[in-house]
Amino acid sequence: MTPMCDDGFAHSLRTVDPARVPATRVTGRPVATQGPSGGAAVYEVATDAGTLTVTLAAVDGRWVVTGNDFVRAVS
């Protein structure tokens, strides 16, 4: 994943234990909630455990992930 991320976000991903990620599969198509315009974009992706929000930026002619957030589904 790190080649698709900016350096700072890639570094923070190294501290994540994949076993603690609550989602096991994507259940919907990505939906743009911002952009892509002005060099920034935000997408929401439905999963079996909630919604993943992915933030991207255009850096040196390519899109890279700069951050994410996860909101668990209410059961």
HTML snippet that shows the backbone in 3Dmol.js (N, CA, C, O; Angstrom):
<script src="https://3Dmol.org/build/3Dmol-min.js"></script>
<div id="view" style="width:600px;height:400px;position:relative"></div>
<script>
const pdb = `
ATOM      1  N   MET A   1       0.806  -1.197   0.000  1.00  0.00           N
ATOM      2  CA  MET A   1       0.000   0.000   0.000  1.00  0.00           C
ATOM      3  C   MET A   1       0.850   1.262   0.000  1.00  0.00           C
ATOM      4  O   MET A   1       0.431   2.280  -0.550  1.00  0.00           O
ATOM      5  N   THR A   2       2.013   1.220   0.593  1.00  0.00           N
ATOM      6  CA  THR A   2       2.781   2.447   0.758  1.00  0.00           C
ATOM      7  C   THR A   2       3.115   3.161  -0.548  1.00  0.00           C
ATOM      8  O   THR A   2       3.220   4.387  -0.525  1.00  0.00           O
ATOM      9  N   PRO A   3       3.292   2.483  -1.693  1.00  0.00           N
ATOM     10  CA  PRO A   3       3.539   3.239  -2.924  1.00  0.00           C
ATOM     11  C   PRO A   3       2.353   4.116  -3.337  1.00  0.00           C
ATOM     12  O   PRO A   3       2.523   5.045  -4.128  1.00  0.00           O
ATOM     13  N   MET A   4       1.163   3.836  -2.816  1.00  0.00           N
ATOM     14  CA  MET A   4      -0.022   4.618  -3.164  1.00  0.00           C
ATOM     15  C   MET A   4      -0.302   5.716  -2.146  1.00  0.00           C
ATOM     16  O   MET A   4      -1.322   6.399  -2.245  1.00  0.00           O
ATOM     17  N   CYS A   5       0.588   5.900  -1.166  1.00  0.00           N
ATOM     18  CA  CYS A   5       0.380   6.863  -0.085  1.00  0.00           C
ATOM     19  C   CYS A   5       1.474   7.924  -0.082  1.00  0.00           C
ATOM     20  O   CYS A   5       2.581   7.701  -0.572  1.00  0.00           O
ATOM     21  N   ASP A   6       1.134   9.096   0.487  1.00  0.00           N
ATOM     22  CA  ASP A   6       2.203  10.067   0.693  1.00  0.00           C
ATOM     23  C   ASP A   6       3.082   9.550   1.834  1.00  0.00           C
ATOM     24  O   ASP A   6       2.675   8.667   2.589  1.00  0.00           O
ATOM     25  N   ASP A   7       4.271  10.098   1.951  1.00  0.00           N
ATOM     26  CA  ASP A   7       5.249   9.568   2.911  1.00  0.00           C
ATOM     27  C   ASP A   7       4.740   9.569   4.347  1.00  0.00           C
ATOM     28  O   ASP A   7       4.941   8.595   5.073  1.00  0.00           O
ATOM     29  N   GLY A   8       4.079  10.653   4.769  1.00  0.00           N
ATOM     30  CA  GLY A   8       3.605  10.744   6.143  1.00  0.00           C
ATOM     31  C   GLY A   8       2.541   9.707   6.458  1.00  0.00           C
ATOM     32  O   GLY A   8       2.580   9.080   7.517  1.00  0.00           O
ATOM     33  N   PHE A   9       1.592   9.521   5.549  1.00  0.00           N
ATOM     34  CA  PHE A   9       0.543   8.538   5.781  1.00  0.00           C
ATOM     35  C   PHE A   9       1.116   7.125   5.717  1.00  0.00           C
ATOM     36  O   PHE A   9       0.739   6.266   6.514  1.00  0.00           O
ATOM     37  N   ALA A  10       2.019   6.882   4.779  1.00  0.00           N
ATOM     38  CA  ALA A  10       2.654   5.564   4.682  1.00  0.00           C
ATOM     39  C   ALA A  10       3.368   5.220   5.988  1.00  0.00           C
ATOM     40  O   ALA A  10       3.320   4.080   6.451  1.00  0.00           O
ATOM     41  N   HIS A  11       4.029   6.214   6.573  1.00  0.00           N
ATOM     42  CA  HIS A  11       4.727   5.987   7.849  1.00  0.00           C
ATOM     43  C   HIS A  11       3.723   5.619   8.953  1.00  0.00           C
ATOM     44  O   HIS A  11       3.983   4.714   9.746  1.00  0.00           O
ATOM     45  N   SER A  12       2.587   6.311   9.006  1.00  0.00           N
ATOM     46  CA  SER A  12       1.608   6.014  10.059  1.00  0.00           C
ATOM     47  C   SER A  12       0.972   4.638   9.864  1.00  0.00           C
ATOM     48  O   SER A  12       0.590   3.994  10.842  1.00  0.00           O
ATOM     49  N   LEU A  13       0.852   4.179   8.618  1.00  0.00           N
ATOM     50  CA  LEU A  13       0.289   2.846   8.376  1.00  0.00           C
ATOM     51  C   LEU A  13       1.165   1.737   8.952  1.00  0.00           C
ATOM     52  O   LEU A  13       0.669   0.650   9.250  1.00  0.00           O
ATOM     53  N   ARG A  14       2.431   1.995   9.107  1.00  0.00           N
ATOM     54  CA  ARG A  14       3.337   0.971   9.648  1.00  0.00           C
ATOM     55  C   ARG A  14       3.001   0.611  11.088  1.00  0.00           C
ATOM     56  O   ARG A  14       3.429  -0.431  11.586  1.00  0.00           O
ATOM     57  N   THR A  15       2.234   1.471  11.761  1.00  0.00           N
ATOM     58  CA  THR A  15       1.889   1.215  13.162  1.00  0.00           C
ATOM     59  C   THR A  15       0.554   0.489  13.306  1.00  0.00           C
ATOM     60  O   THR A  15       0.140   0.173  14.422  1.00  0.00           O
ATOM     61  N   VAL A  16      -0.121   0.224  12.191  1.00  0.00           N
ATOM     62  CA  VAL A  16      -1.443  -0.411  12.235  1.00  0.00           C
ATOM     63  C   VAL A  16      -1.305  -1.931  12.222  1.00  0.00           C
ATOM     64  O   VAL A  16      -0.600  -2.505  11.393  1.00  0.00           O
ATOM     65  N   ASP A  17      -1.993  -2.557  13.157  1.00  0.00           N
ATOM     66  CA  ASP A  17      -2.045  -4.015  13.206  1.00  0.00           C
ATOM     67  C   ASP A  17      -3.244  -4.457  12.366  1.00  0.00           C
ATOM     68  O   ASP A  17      -4.381  -4.209  12.767  1.00  0.00           O
ATOM     69  N   PRO A  18      -3.034  -5.104  11.215  1.00  0.00           N
ATOM     70  CA  PRO A  18      -4.144  -5.506  10.343  1.00  0.00           C
ATOM     71  C   PRO A  18      -5.200  -6.352  11.054  1.00  0.00           C
ATOM     72  O   PRO A  18      -6.364  -6.337  10.654  1.00  0.00           O
ATOM     73  N   ALA A  19      -4.829  -7.072  12.077  1.00  0.00           N
ATOM     74  CA  ALA A  19      -5.790  -7.899  12.810  1.00  0.00           C
ATOM     75  C   ALA A  19      -6.824  -7.045  13.546  1.00  0.00           C
ATOM     76  O   ALA A  19      -7.893  -7.539  13.904  1.00  0.00           O
ATOM     77  N   ARG A  20      -6.511  -5.770  13.773  1.00  0.00           N
ATOM     78  CA  ARG A  20      -7.425  -4.886  14.500  1.00  0.00           C
ATOM     79  C   ARG A  20      -8.354  -4.102  13.563  1.00  0.00           C
ATOM     80  O   ARG A  20      -9.200  -3.342  14.033  1.00  0.00           O
ATOM     81  N   VAL A  21      -8.206  -4.276  12.259  1.00  0.00           N
ATOM     82  CA  VAL A  21      -9.091  -3.610  11.304  1.00  0.00           C
ATOM     83  C   VAL A  21     -10.425  -4.341  11.325  1.00  0.00           C
ATOM     84  O   VAL A  21     -10.471  -5.544  11.069  1.00  0.00           O
ATOM     85  N   PRO A  22     -11.534  -3.621  11.631  1.00  0.00           N
ATOM     86  CA  PRO A  22     -12.812  -4.304  11.821  1.00  0.00           C
ATOM     87  C   PRO A  22     -13.456  -4.814  10.535  1.00  0.00           C
ATOM     88  O   PRO A  22     -14.212  -5.784  10.583  1.00  0.00           O
ATOM     89  N   ALA A  23     -13.188  -4.206   9.414  1.00  0.00           N
ATOM     90  CA  ALA A  23     -13.836  -4.604   8.161  1.00  0.00           C
ATOM     91  C   ALA A  23     -13.091  -5.774   7.524  1.00  0.00           C
ATOM     92  O   ALA A  23     -11.866  -5.873   7.599  1.00  0.00           O
ATOM     93  N   THR A  24     -13.871  -6.659   6.892  1.00  0.00           N
ATOM     94  CA  THR A  24     -13.250  -7.781   6.191  1.00  0.00           C
ATOM     95  C   THR A  24     -13.505  -7.747   4.692  1.00  0.00           C
ATOM     96  O   THR A  24     -12.839  -8.444   3.926  1.00  0.00           O
ATOM     97  N   ARG A  25     -14.490  -6.917   4.269  1.00  0.00           N
ATOM     98  CA  ARG A  25     -14.737  -6.821   2.830  1.00  0.00           C
ATOM     99  C   ARG A  25     -15.443  -5.516   2.484  1.00  0.00           C
ATOM    100  O   ARG A  25     -16.140  -4.928   3.312  1.00  0.00           O
ATOM    101  N   VAL A  26     -15.250  -5.082   1.255  1.00  0.00           N
ATOM    102  CA  VAL A  26     -15.927  -3.910   0.709  1.00  0.00           C
ATOM    103  C   VAL A  26     -17.303  -4.355   0.241  1.00  0.00           C
ATOM    104  O   VAL A  26     -17.438  -5.400  -0.396  1.00  0.00           O
ATOM    105  N   THR A  27     -18.331  -3.561   0.558  1.00  0.00           N
ATOM    106  CA  THR A  27     -19.696  -3.934   0.192  1.00  0.00           C
ATOM    107  C   THR A  27     -20.342  -2.963  -0.790  1.00  0.00           C
ATOM    108  O   THR A  27     -21.494  -3.157  -1.179  1.00  0.00           O
ATOM    109  N   GLY A  28     -19.632  -1.944  -1.187  1.00  0.00           N
ATOM    110  CA  GLY A  28     -20.189  -0.973  -2.129  1.00  0.00           C
ATOM    111  C   GLY A  28     -19.098  -0.296  -2.929  1.00  0.00           C
ATOM    112  O   GLY A  28     -17.913  -0.409  -2.613  1.00  0.00           O
ATOM    113  N   ARG A  29     -19.511   0.407  -3.964  1.00  0.00           N
ATOM    114  CA  ARG A  29     -18.567   1.136  -4.807  1.00  0.00           C
ATOM    115  C   ARG A  29     -18.137   2.422  -4.102  1.00  0.00           C
ATOM    116  O   ARG A  29     -18.916   2.982  -3.330  1.00  0.00           O
ATOM    117  N   PRO A  30     -16.917   2.901  -4.348  1.00  0.00           N
ATOM    118  CA  PRO A  30     -16.497   4.189  -3.782  1.00  0.00           C
ATOM    119  C   PRO A  30     -17.409   5.315  -4.276  1.00  0.00           C
ATOM    120  O   PRO A  30     -17.815   5.337  -5.438  1.00  0.00           O
ATOM    121  N   VAL A  31     -17.720   6.239  -3.383  1.00  0.00           N
ATOM    122  CA  VAL A  31     -18.555   7.387  -3.716  1.00  0.00           C
ATOM    123  C   VAL A  31     -17.766   8.651  -3.400  1.00  0.00           C
ATOM    124  O   VAL A  31     -17.318   8.845  -2.270  1.00  0.00           O
ATOM    125  N   ALA A  32     -17.596   9.516  -4.410  1.00  0.00           N
ATOM    126  CA  ALA A  32     -16.883  10.777  -4.198  1.00  0.00           C
ATOM    127  C   ALA A  32     -17.749  11.713  -3.362  1.00  0.00           C
ATOM    128  O   ALA A  32     -18.896  11.988  -3.714  1.00  0.00           O
ATOM    129  N   THR A  33     -17.197  12.198  -2.259  1.00  0.00           N
ATOM    130  CA  THR A  33     -17.908  13.175  -1.434  1.00  0.00           C
ATOM    131  C   THR A  33     -17.285  14.551  -1.579  1.00  0.00           C
ATOM    132  O   THR A  33     -17.861  15.550  -1.150  1.00  0.00           O
ATOM    133  N   GLN A  34     -16.099  14.601  -2.189  1.00  0.00           N
ATOM    134  CA  GLN A  34     -15.418  15.866  -2.498  1.00  0.00           C
ATOM    135  C   GLN A  34     -14.511  15.628  -3.688  1.00  0.00           C
ATOM    136  O   GLN A  34     -13.768  14.647  -3.720  1.00  0.00           O
ATOM    137  N   GLY A  35     -14.568  16.526  -4.675  1.00  0.00           N
ATOM    138  CA  GLY A  35     -13.675  16.445  -5.819  1.00  0.00           C
ATOM    139  C   GLY A  35     -13.998  15.266  -6.716  1.00  0.00           C
ATOM    140  O   GLY A  35     -15.129  14.780  -6.695  1.00  0.00           O
ATOM    141  N   PRO A  36     -13.071  14.801  -7.483  1.00  0.00           N
ATOM    142  CA  PRO A  36     -11.688  15.279  -7.480  1.00  0.00           C
ATOM    143  C   PRO A  36     -11.548  16.583  -8.252  1.00  0.00           C
ATOM    144  O   PRO A  36     -11.799  16.637  -9.456  1.00  0.00           O
ATOM    145  N   SER A  37     -11.154  17.603  -7.564  1.00  0.00           N
ATOM    146  CA  SER A  37     -10.887  18.901  -8.169  1.00  0.00           C
ATOM    147  C   SER A  37      -9.951  19.672  -7.267  1.00  0.00           C
ATOM    148  O   SER A  37      -9.895  19.437  -6.060  1.00  0.00           O
ATOM    149  N   GLY A  38      -9.221  20.588  -7.858  1.00  0.00           N
ATOM    150  CA  GLY A  38      -8.313  21.408  -7.059  1.00  0.00           C
ATOM    151  C   GLY A  38      -7.225  20.612  -6.383  1.00  0.00           C
ATOM    152  O   GLY A  38      -6.643  21.067  -5.399  1.00  0.00           O
ATOM    153  N   GLY A  39      -6.942  19.426  -6.897  1.00  0.00           N
ATOM    154  CA  GLY A  39      -5.865  18.625  -6.329  1.00  0.00           C
ATOM    155  C   GLY A  39      -6.222  17.852  -5.085  1.00  0.00           C
ATOM    156  O   GLY A  39      -5.336  17.353  -4.392  1.00  0.00           O
ATOM    157  N   ALA A  40      -7.530  17.738  -4.778  1.00  0.00           N
ATOM    158  CA  ALA A  40      -7.936  16.988  -3.594  1.00  0.00           C
ATOM    159  C   ALA A  40      -9.205  16.204  -3.896  1.00  0.00           C
ATOM    160  O   ALA A  40     -10.010  16.600  -4.738  1.00  0.00           O
ATOM    161  N   ALA A  41      -9.369  15.096  -3.200  1.00  0.00           N
ATOM    162  CA  ALA A  41     -10.568  14.276  -3.355  1.00  0.00           C
ATOM    163  C   ALA A  41     -10.801  13.479  -2.078  1.00  0.00           C
ATOM    164  O   ALA A  41      -9.862  13.125  -1.365  1.00  0.00           O
ATOM    165  N   VAL A  42     -12.068  13.208  -1.809  1.00  0.00           N
ATOM    166  CA  VAL A  42     -12.445  12.376  -0.672  1.00  0.00           C
ATOM    167  C   VAL A  42     -13.479  11.368  -1.168  1.00  0.00           C
ATOM    168  O   VAL A  42     -14.435  11.734  -1.852  1.00  0.00           O
ATOM    169  N   TYR A  43     -13.280  10.110  -0.823  1.00  0.00           N
ATOM    170  CA  TYR A  43     -14.195   9.032  -1.206  1.00  0.00           C
ATOM    171  C   TYR A  43     -14.648   8.282   0.036  1.00  0.00           C
ATOM    172  O   TYR A  43     -13.883   8.106   0.983  1.00  0.00           O
ATOM    173  N   GLU A  44     -15.903   7.842   0.020  1.00  0.00           N
ATOM    174  CA  GLU A  44     -16.408   6.962   1.057  1.00  0.00           C
ATOM    175  C   GLU A  44     -16.612   5.589   0.458  1.00  0.00           C
ATOM    176  O   GLU A  44     -17.101   5.455  -0.664  1.00  0.00           O
ATOM    177  N   VAL A  45     -16.232   4.557   1.219  1.00  0.00           N
ATOM    178  CA  VAL A  45     -16.342   3.175   0.763  1.00  0.00           C
ATOM    179  C   VAL A  45     -17.083   2.379   1.839  1.00  0.00           C
ATOM    180  O   VAL A  45     -16.652   2.322   2.991  1.00  0.00           O
ATOM    181  N   ALA A  46     -18.201   1.769   1.449  1.00  0.00           N
ATOM    182  CA  ALA A  46     -18.970   0.950   2.387  1.00  0.00           C
ATOM    183  C   ALA A  46     -18.261  -0.387   2.587  1.00  0.00           C
ATOM    184  O   ALA A  46     -17.787  -1.005   1.633  1.00  0.00           O
ATOM    185  N   THR A  47     -18.197  -0.822   3.849  1.00  0.00           N
ATOM    186  CA  THR A  47     -17.618  -2.126   4.180  1.00  0.00           C
ATOM    187  C   THR A  47     -18.622  -2.896   5.039  1.00  0.00           C
ATOM    188  O   THR A  47     -19.671  -2.368   5.407  1.00  0.00           O
ATOM    189  N   ASP A  48     -18.291  -4.129   5.347  1.00  0.00           N
ATOM    190  CA  ASP A  48     -19.172  -4.935   6.182  1.00  0.00           C
ATOM    191  C   ASP A  48     -19.174  -4.510   7.650  1.00  0.00           C
ATOM    192  O   ASP A  48     -19.931  -5.063   8.448  1.00  0.00           O
ATOM    193  N   ALA A  49     -18.345  -3.544   8.013  1.00  0.00           N
ATOM    194  CA  ALA A  49     -18.286  -3.093   9.403  1.00  0.00           C
ATOM    195  C   ALA A  49     -18.539  -1.596   9.563  1.00  0.00           C
ATOM    196  O   ALA A  49     -18.591  -1.097  10.687  1.00  0.00           O
ATOM    197  N   GLY A  50     -18.695  -0.879   8.461  1.00  0.00           N
ATOM    198  CA  GLY A  50     -18.910   0.558   8.545  1.00  0.00           C
ATOM    199  C   GLY A  50     -18.428   1.245   7.282  1.00  0.00           C
ATOM    200  O   GLY A  50     -18.299   0.617   6.231  1.00  0.00           O
ATOM    201  N   THR A  51     -18.164   2.540   7.393  1.00  0.00           N
ATOM    202  CA  THR A  51     -17.763   3.341   6.240  1.00  0.00           C
ATOM    203  C   THR A  51     -16.327   3.816   6.379  1.00  0.00           C
ATOM    204  O   THR A  51     -15.949   4.424   7.380  1.00  0.00           O
ATOM    205  N   LEU A  52     -15.539   3.527   5.359  1.00  0.00           N
ATOM    206  CA  LEU A  52     -14.155   3.984   5.277  1.00  0.00           C
ATOM    207  C   LEU A  52     -14.127   5.244   4.434  1.00  0.00           C
ATOM    208  O   LEU A  52     -14.648   5.255   3.318  1.00  0.00           O
ATOM    209  N   THR A  53     -13.526   6.306   4.952  1.00  0.00           N
ATOM    210  CA  THR A  53     -13.337   7.543   4.196  1.00  0.00           C
ATOM    211  C   THR A  53     -11.863   7.653   3.853  1.00  0.00           C
ATOM    212  O   THR A  53     -11.004   7.568   4.731  1.00  0.00           O
ATOM    213  N   VAL A  54     -11.572   7.843   2.563  1.00  0.00           N
ATOM    214  CA  VAL A  54     -10.199   7.922   2.069  1.00  0.00           C
ATOM    215  C   VAL A  54      -9.977   9.314   1.477  1.00  0.00           C
ATOM    216  O   VAL A  54     -10.749   9.766   0.631  1.00  0.00           O
ATOM    217  N   THR A  55      -8.921   9.988   1.925  1.00  0.00           N
ATOM    218  CA  THR A  55      -8.573  11.322   1.443  1.00  0.00           C
ATOM    219  C   THR A  55      -7.364  11.210   0.521  1.00  0.00           C
ATOM    220  O   THR A  55      -6.381  10.546   0.847  1.00  0.00           O
ATOM    221  N   LEU A  56      -7.450  11.871  -0.637  1.00  0.00           N
ATOM    222  CA  LEU A  56      -6.378  11.818  -1.630  1.00  0.00           C
ATOM    223  C   LEU A  56      -5.938  13.232  -2.014  1.00  0.00           C
ATOM    224  O   LEU A  56      -6.684  14.200  -1.863  1.00  0.00           O
ATOM    225  N   ALA A  57      -4.710  13.319  -2.513  1.00  0.00           N
ATOM    226  CA  ALA A  57      -4.185  14.581  -3.020  1.00  0.00           C
ATOM    227  C   ALA A  57      -3.367  14.309  -4.271  1.00  0.00           C
ATOM    228  O   ALA A  57      -2.721  13.268  -4.395  1.00  0.00           O
ATOM    229  N   ALA A  58      -3.403  15.256  -5.192  1.00  0.00           N
ATOM    230  CA  ALA A  58      -2.578  15.167  -6.389  1.00  0.00           C
ATOM    231  C   ALA A  58      -1.185  15.673  -6.026  1.00  0.00           C
ATOM    232  O   ALA A  58      -1.016  16.837  -5.663  1.00  0.00           O
ATOM    233  N   VAL A  59      -0.185  14.790  -6.126  1.00  0.00           N
ATOM    234  CA  VAL A  59       1.193  15.118  -5.768  1.00  0.00           C
ATOM    235  C   VAL A  59       2.097  14.685  -6.916  1.00  0.00           C
ATOM    236  O   VAL A  59       2.119  13.511  -7.286  1.00  0.00           O
ATOM    237  N   ASP A  60       2.827  15.612  -7.465  1.00  0.00           N
ATOM    238  CA  ASP A  60       3.769  15.320  -8.545  1.00  0.00           C
ATOM    239  C   ASP A  60       3.118  14.537  -9.686  1.00  0.00           C
ATOM    240  O   ASP A  60       3.703  13.590 -10.212  1.00  0.00           O
ATOM    241  N   GLY A  61       1.906  14.942 -10.063  1.00  0.00           N
ATOM    242  CA  GLY A  61       1.246  14.334 -11.213  1.00  0.00           C
ATOM    243  C   GLY A  61       0.543  13.011 -10.969  1.00  0.00           C
ATOM    244  O   GLY A  61       0.125  12.358 -11.925  1.00  0.00           O
ATOM    245  N   ARG A  62       0.398  12.594  -9.707  1.00  0.00           N
ATOM    246  CA  ARG A  62      -0.328  11.356  -9.425  1.00  0.00           C
ATOM    247  C   ARG A  62      -1.129  11.523  -8.138  1.00  0.00           C
ATOM    248  O   ARG A  62      -0.808  12.357  -7.292  1.00  0.00           O
ATOM    249  N   TRP A  63      -2.162  10.726  -8.010  1.00  0.00           N
ATOM    250  CA  TRP A  63      -3.000  10.764  -6.818  1.00  0.00           C
ATOM    251  C   TRP A  63      -2.419   9.844  -5.756  1.00  0.00           C
ATOM    252  O   TRP A  63      -2.074   8.697  -6.042  1.00  0.00           O
ATOM    253  N   VAL A  64      -2.310  10.350  -4.525  1.00  0.00           N
ATOM    254  CA  VAL A  64      -1.816   9.544  -3.407  1.00  0.00           C
ATOM    255  C   VAL A  64      -2.770   9.680  -2.226  1.00  0.00           C
ATOM    256  O   VAL A  64      -3.422  10.710  -2.051  1.00  0.00           O
ATOM    257  N   VAL A  65      -2.840   8.637  -1.428  1.00  0.00           N
ATOM    258  CA  VAL A  65      -3.673   8.659  -0.225  1.00  0.00           C
ATOM    259  C   VAL A  65      -2.938   9.446   0.856  1.00  0.00           C
ATOM    260  O   VAL A  65      -1.762   9.206   1.129  1.00  0.00           O
ATOM    261  N   THR A  66      -3.656  10.390   1.465  1.00  0.00           N
ATOM    262  CA  THR A  66      -3.053  11.216   2.511  1.00  0.00           C
ATOM    263  C   THR A  66      -3.668  10.968   3.880  1.00  0.00           C
ATOM    264  O   THR A  66      -3.150  11.443   4.891  1.00  0.00           O
ATOM    265  N   GLY A  67      -4.769  10.226   3.917  1.00  0.00           N
ATOM    266  CA  GLY A  67      -5.395   9.947   5.199  1.00  0.00           C
ATOM    267  C   GLY A  67      -6.630   9.084   5.048  1.00  0.00           C
ATOM    268  O   GLY A  67      -7.110   8.837   3.942  1.00  0.00           O
ATOM    269  N   ASN A  68      -7.130   8.633   6.181  1.00  0.00           N
ATOM    270  CA  ASN A  68      -8.358   7.852   6.184  1.00  0.00           C
ATOM    271  C   ASN A  68      -9.055   8.009   7.520  1.00  0.00           C
ATOM    272  O   ASN A  68      -8.477   8.484   8.498  1.00  0.00           O
ATOM    273  N   ASP A  69     -10.308   7.600   7.534  1.00  0.00           N
ATOM    274  CA  ASP A  69     -11.094   7.585   8.761  1.00  0.00           C
ATOM    275  C   ASP A  69     -12.074   6.416   8.630  1.00  0.00           C
ATOM    276  O   ASP A  69     -12.422   6.014   7.520  1.00  0.00           O
ATOM    277  N   PHE A  70     -12.504   5.889   9.739  1.00  0.00           N
ATOM    278  CA  PHE A  70     -13.447   4.775   9.706  1.00  0.00           C
ATOM    279  C   PHE A  70     -14.532   5.019  10.735  1.00  0.00           C
ATOM    280  O   PHE A  70     -14.247   5.310  11.897  1.00  0.00           O
ATOM    281  N   VAL A  71     -15.781   4.897  10.301  1.00  0.00           N
ATOM    282  CA  VAL A  71     -16.921   5.025  11.201  1.00  0.00           C
ATOM    283  C   VAL A  71     -17.645   3.690  11.215  1.00  0.00           C
ATOM    284  O   VAL A  71     -18.154   3.229  10.194  1.00  0.00           O
ATOM    285  N   ARG A  72     -17.681   3.079  12.395  1.00  0.00           N
ATOM    286  CA  ARG A  72     -18.350   1.780  12.520  1.00  0.00           C
ATOM    287  C   ARG A  72     -19.852   1.920  12.310  1.00  0.00           C
ATOM    288  O   ARG A  72     -20.464   2.919  12.689  1.00  0.00           O
ATOM    289  N   ALA A  73     -20.419   0.905  11.705  1.00  0.00           N
ATOM    290  CA  ALA A  73     -21.869   0.853  11.528  1.00  0.00           C
ATOM    291  C   ALA A  73     -22.537   0.672  12.881  1.00  0.00           C
ATOM    292  O   ALA A  73     -22.018  -0.030  13.749  1.00  0.00           O
ATOM    293  N   VAL A  74     -23.676   1.299  13.055  1.00  0.00           N
ATOM    294  CA  VAL A  74     -24.453   1.126  14.287  1.00  0.00           C
ATOM    295  C   VAL A  74     -25.216  -0.182  14.168  1.00  0.00           C
ATOM    296  O   VAL A  74     -25.925  -0.418  13.190  1.00  0.00           O
ATOM    297  N   SER A  75     -25.060  -1.035  15.185  1.00  0.00           N
ATOM    298  CA  SER A  75     -25.746  -2.328  15.118  1.00  0.00           C
ATOM    299  C   SER A  75     -27.002  -2.356  15.919  1.00  0.00           C
ATOM    300  O   SER A  75     -27.686  -3.378  15.958  1.00  0.00           O
TER     301      SER A  75
END
`;
const viewer = $3Dmol.createViewer("view");
viewer.addModel(pdb, "pdb");
viewer.setStyle({}, {cartoon: {color: "spectrum"}});
viewer.zoomTo();
viewer.render();
</script>
